[in-house]
Amino acid sequence: MQDSRTLLSLARDLQSAVPPTFARSPQVDWLAAFDALVEHPEVRFASRSLFEDAHYSRAVEEAYKALVSGVREKSGLRALDGRPLMENAFSLNAPRLKVNGLRTQTDRDQQLGYMSLFAGAVSGIRNPRAHDHRLMDEPRDALALLTLCDHLFTVLDASIRARTRRPPRP
């Protein structure tokens, strides 16, 4: 009786010490997880079939390319791409897209933070997948990146297009 209690106690200790291996678990239904977490229609349209076919890196790349297109379209900055697009669209001093009213320091901090997130997403997520065909994402990583893209699309949708100053007519 004592030996079985000791073994049971040891098993509980080991179980709590070992982190779950959710990412490597074969029973995870990654597509169901995708369907539960990725809600934005643009992200779903750009990435779901690729994700379903286990083309995880390509799914992420296509979702972020759609995000770039969305920012370009809403901001009107059609000649820009990548980091310069995001920095111009969400700039603090002359934004084309405002994530809030920019009335308080907290508002300005949030604008600057989202500008950095959008620019970082292009540089750190989209670009490596677009330029290195050997980059392969695991489903868990791809799902995390697609969830971030989903959030950024939600921020983009809620952003307000700032009025641009037109030069005076001669």
C-alpha positions as CSV (number, residue, x, y, z in Angstrom):
1,M,0.0,0.0,0.0
2,Q,2.8,2.4,0.9
3,D,4.6,1.6,-2.4
4,S,1.6,2.4,-4.5
5,R,1.1,5.7,-2.7
6,T,4.7,6.6,-3.2
7,L,4.5,5.7,-6.9
8,L,1.3,7.7,-7.3
9,S,2.9,10.7,-5.6
10,L,6.0,10.4,-7.7
11,A,3.8,10.2,-10.9
12,R,1.9,13.3,-9.9
13,D,5.2,15.2,-9.2
14,L,6.6,14.1,-12.6
15,Q,3.4,15.0,-14.4
16,S,3.4,18.5,-12.9
17,A,7.1,19.0,-13.7
18,V,6.9,18.1,-17.4
19,P,5.3,20.8,-19.6
20,P,2.5,19.7,-21.8
21,T,3.5,18.8,-25.4
22,F,0.5,20.3,-27.0
23,A,2.4,21.3,-30.2
24,R,3.6,17.8,-30.8
25,S,0.5,16.0,-29.9
26,P,-0.9,14.0,-32.9
27,Q,-4.4,14.2,-31.6
28,V,-4.6,18.0,-31.9
29,D,-7.1,19.0,-34.6
30,W,-5.2,22.0,-36.0
31,L,-7.9,22.9,-38.5
32,A,-10.5,23.0,-35.8
33,A,-8.2,25.2,-33.7
34,F,-7.7,27.5,-36.8
35,D,-11.5,27.7,-37.2
36,A,-12.0,28.6,-33.6
37,L,-9.3,31.3,-33.5
38,V,-9.0,32.9,-36.9
39,E,-12.2,34.8,-37.5
40,H,-11.4,37.7,-39.8
41,P,-12.7,36.9,-43.3
42,E,-9.6,38.3,-45.1
43,V,-7.3,36.1,-43.0
44,R,-9.5,33.1,-43.5
45,F,-9.8,33.6,-47.2
46,A,-6.0,34.1,-47.7
47,S,-4.9,31.2,-45.5
48,R,-7.4,28.6,-44.6
49,S,-7.0,26.2,-47.6
50,L,-3.2,26.5,-47.3
51,F,-3.4,25.8,-43.6
52,E,-5.7,22.8,-44.2
53,D,-3.2,21.4,-46.7
54,A,-0.4,21.8,-44.1
55,H,1.3,24.6,-46.0
56,Y,1.7,26.5,-42.8
57,S,4.5,29.0,-43.8
58,R,2.7,29.8,-47.0
59,A,-0.6,30.3,-45.1
60,V,1.1,32.8,-42.8
61,E,2.8,34.6,-45.8
62,E,-0.5,34.9,-47.7
63,A,-2.4,36.3,-44.6
64,Y,0.3,38.9,-44.0
65,K,0.3,39.8,-47.7
66,A,-3.4,40.4,-47.4
67,L,-2.8,42.6,-44.4
68,V,-0.4,44.7,-46.4
69,S,-2.9,45.0,-49.2
70,G,-5.6,46.0,-46.7
71,V,-3.4,48.8,-45.2
72,R,-2.4,50.0,-48.6
73,E,-6.0,50.2,-49.7
74,K,-7.4,51.8,-46.6
75,S,-4.5,54.3,-46.2
76,G,-4.4,55.3,-49.9
77,L,-0.6,54.8,-49.9
78,R,-0.6,52.6,-52.9
79,A,3.0,53.3,-54.0
80,L,4.4,52.0,-50.7
81,D,5.1,48.5,-49.4
82,G,6.4,46.8,-46.3
83,R,7.8,48.7,-43.4
84,P,7.7,52.1,-45.1
85,L,4.0,51.6,-45.8
86,M,3.2,50.7,-42.2
87,E,5.4,53.5,-40.8
88,N,3.6,56.1,-43.0
89,A,0.1,54.7,-42.5
90,F,0.3,54.6,-38.7
91,S,2.9,57.3,-38.1
92,L,2.5,59.3,-34.9
93,N,2.9,62.8,-36.4
94,A,0.9,62.5,-39.6
95,P,-1.0,59.2,-39.6
96,R,-3.1,58.2,-42.5
97,L,-4.8,55.6,-40.2
98,K,-5.5,56.4,-36.6
99,V,-6.2,53.6,-34.1
100,N,-7.7,56.1,-31.7
101,G,-8.3,59.8,-31.3
102,L,-4.7,60.7,-30.5
103,R,-5.8,63.0,-27.7
104,T,-3.8,61.7,-24.8
105,Q,-0.3,60.4,-24.2
106,T,-1.8,56.9,-23.8
107,D,-3.5,57.3,-27.2
108,R,-0.2,58.4,-28.8
109,D,1.6,55.5,-27.2
110,Q,-1.0,53.1,-28.6
111,Q,-0.6,54.6,-32.1
112,L,3.1,54.2,-31.9
113,G,2.9,50.7,-30.5
114,Y,0.6,49.5,-33.3
115,M,2.7,51.2,-35.9
116,S,5.6,49.1,-34.6
117,L,3.5,46.0,-34.5
118,F,2.4,46.4,-38.1
119,A,5.9,47.3,-39.3
120,G,7.4,44.4,-37.3
121,A,4.8,42.0,-38.7
122,V,5.9,42.8,-42.3
123,S,9.6,42.7,-41.5
124,G,9.7,39.8,-39.1
125,I,6.9,37.6,-40.3
126,R,6.0,38.2,-43.9
127,N,9.4,39.0,-45.4
128,P,11.3,35.9,-44.2
129,R,8.5,33.6,-45.6
130,A,8.5,35.5,-48.9
131,H,12.2,35.3,-49.4
132,D,13.2,31.9,-48.0
133,H,11.3,28.9,-49.4
134,R,13.0,26.6,-46.9
135,L,11.3,28.2,-43.9
136,M,8.8,25.8,-42.5
137,D,6.4,26.7,-39.7
138,E,4.9,24.2,-37.4
139,P,1.1,24.3,-37.1
140,R,1.2,25.8,-33.6
141,D,3.6,28.6,-34.6
142,A,1.6,29.3,-37.8
143,L,-1.7,29.4,-35.8
144,A,-0.1,31.9,-33.4
145,L,1.0,34.1,-36.2
146,L,-2.3,33.9,-38.0
147,T,-4.1,34.8,-34.7
148,L,-1.9,37.9,-34.5
149,C,-2.7,38.8,-38.2
150,D,-6.4,38.4,-37.3
151,H,-6.0,40.9,-34.5
152,L,-4.1,43.4,-36.7
153,F,-6.9,43.1,-39.3
154,T,-9.4,43.9,-36.5
155,V,-7.3,47.0,-35.6
156,L,-7.1,48.0,-39.2
157,D,-10.8,47.7,-39.7
158,A,-11.5,49.9,-36.6
159,S,-8.9,52.5,-37.6
160,I,-10.0,55.9,-38.8
161,R,-8.7,57.3,-42.1
162,A,-7.2,60.7,-41.3
163,R,-7.9,63.6,-43.6
164,T,-5.0,64.4,-45.7
165,R,-4.1,68.0,-46.5
166,R,-4.3,68.9,-50.1
167,P,-2.0,71.6,-51.5
168,P,-3.9,74.9,-52.2
169,R,-5.1,75.3,-55.7
170,P,-3.2,77.9,-57.8
